[in-house]
Amino acid sequence: MQIEADPYSVATKIALNALSRRAKSRGELYAVLLKKNIDPDLIDRVLDRLTEHKLIDDQAFANDWSRSRHIYKGLSRNVLARELRQKGVGDIEITVALEQIAPESERAVATALVEKKLRSLQRESSEVKYRRISGFLARKGYPHQLISQILRDTDL
């Protein structure tokens, strides 16, 4: 005789297992549970309970995500906003998280990326260096104006 598990307990276990690997936004957890064919009403109940117990906090998630991805990956605020939206974080939380990244910090991180990239481009011409670094920073989401300023200030 096999006892069937309570759907609420099953959904809670799935959510907690997902959270054990890394912090996730409410939107990410919703998608994980939906993929496991959990009823949307039940998903909301489970996520509300996890939020009450402070296991889900989209603002803290957005703050941590944006800070670490900015520092360690050198991503701009534009790319961070896109990533957070894809993870189901709300616009208010994204705005608050990105306000913590000062324009000076964004410029400093971009400048450090340029200095690091220049080491691998020592044998290239100035035109090639300019083109490659410009494209590199653009892919990280930095605005053209900032890229131009940094490249003007850098000895290529």
C-alpha positions in Angstrom: 0.0 0.0 0.0 1.5 3.3 -1.2 0.5 6.6 0.4 0.1 9.4 -2.1 1.9 12.6 -1.1 0.1 15.8 -0.3 0.4 18.1 -3.4 1.3 21.1 -1.1 4.1 19.2 0.5 5.4 18.0 -2.9 5.4 21.6 -4.2 7.1 22.9 -1.1 9.8 20.2 -1.3 10.4 21.0 -5.0 10.7 24.7 -4.2 13.1 24.1 -1.2 15.3 21.8 -3.3 15.5 24.5 -5.9 16.4 27.1 -3.3 19.1 24.8 -1.8 21.2 25.2 -4.9 21.2 29.0 -5.0 18.8 31.9 -4.1 16.1 32.3 -6.7 13.5 34.9 -7.4 9.8 34.3 -6.9 9.4 34.2 -10.7 12.1 31.6 -11.1 10.5 29.4 -8.5 7.1 29.8 -10.1 8.6 28.6 -13.4 10.2 25.6 -11.7 7.0 24.5 -10.1 4.9 25.2 -13.2 7.3 23.0 -15.1 6.6 20.2 -12.6 2.9 20.5 -13.4 1.9 22.0 -10.1 -1.4 23.8 -10.0 -0.9 27.6 -10.3 -3.1 28.3 -7.2 -1.1 25.9 -5.2 2.2 27.5 -6.5 1.0 30.9 -5.2 0.2 29.4 -1.8 3.5 27.7 -1.5 5.5 30.8 -2.6 3.5 33.1 -0.3 4.4 30.8 2.6 8.1 30.8 1.6 8.0 34.6 1.4 6.4 34.8 4.8 9.3 32.7 6.2 11.8 35.0 4.4 13.0 32.2 2.1 12.1 34.2 -0.9 13.0 37.9 -1.0 13.1 39.4 -4.5 14.7 42.6 -3.3 17.5 40.9 -1.6 17.9 38.6 -4.6 18.1 41.5 -7.0 20.5 43.4 -4.8 22.9 40.4 -4.4 22.6 39.3 -8.1 23.3 42.8 -9.5 26.2 43.5 -7.1 28.0 40.2 -7.8 27.4 40.2 -11.5 28.6 43.8 -11.8 31.7 43.2 -9.8 32.7 39.7 -10.9 31.4 39.7 -14.5 31.7 43.4 -15.2 28.1 43.7 -16.4 26.5 47.1 -16.9 23.2 48.2 -15.3 21.4 47.7 -18.6 22.4 44.0 -18.8 21.7 43.5 -15.2 18.2 44.9 -15.6 17.5 42.5 -18.5 18.8 39.5 -16.5 16.7 40.4 -13.5 13.6 40.8 -15.7 14.2 37.4 -17.2 14.3 36.0 -13.7 10.9 37.4 -13.0 12.0 40.2 -10.7 9.7 43.2 -10.6 10.6 46.7 -12.0 10.6 48.3 -8.5 13.0 45.8 -7.1 15.2 46.1 -10.2 15.3 49.9 -9.9 16.2 49.8 -6.2 19.0 47.2 -6.9 20.5 49.1 -9.8 20.5 52.4 -7.8 23.1 50.8 -5.6 25.5 50.7 -8.6 26.9 54.2 -8.9 27.9 55.6 -12.3 31.5 55.9 -10.9 31.5 52.2 -10.1 30.2 51.3 -13.6 33.0 53.5 -15.1 35.6 52.0 -12.8 34.6 48.4 -13.6 34.5 49.2 -17.4 38.0 50.8 -17.1 39.4 47.7 -15.3 37.9 45.5 -18.0 39.7 47.6 -20.7 43.0 47.3 -18.9 42.6 43.6 -18.6 41.6 43.2 -22.2 44.5 45.3 -23.4 47.0 42.8 -22.1 45.8 40.2 -24.6 45.9 42.8 -27.4 49.4 44.0 -27.1 50.5 43.0 -30.6 47.5 44.5 -32.3 47.2 47.8 -34.0 45.4 50.7 -32.3 42.4 50.3 -34.7 42.1 46.6 -33.9 42.4 47.3 -30.1 39.7 50.1 -30.4 37.3 47.9 -32.3 37.7 44.8 -30.1 37.5 46.7 -26.8 34.5 48.7 -28.1 32.7 45.5 -29.0 33.7 43.8 -25.8 32.3 46.6 -23.7 29.1 46.9 -25.8 28.4 43.2 -25.2 28.7 43.8 -21.5 26.0 46.4 -22.0 27.9 49.7 -21.6 26.5 52.7 -23.4 28.4 54.0 -26.4 29.1 57.4 -24.7 30.9 55.7 -21.8 32.8 53.4 -24.1 34.0 56.4 -26.1 35.1 58.3 -23.0 37.0 55.4 -21.6 38.7 54.7 -25.0 39.7 58.4 -25.4 41.2 58.3 -21.9 43.1 55.0 -22.5 46.4 54.8 -24.2 45.8 52.4 -27.1 
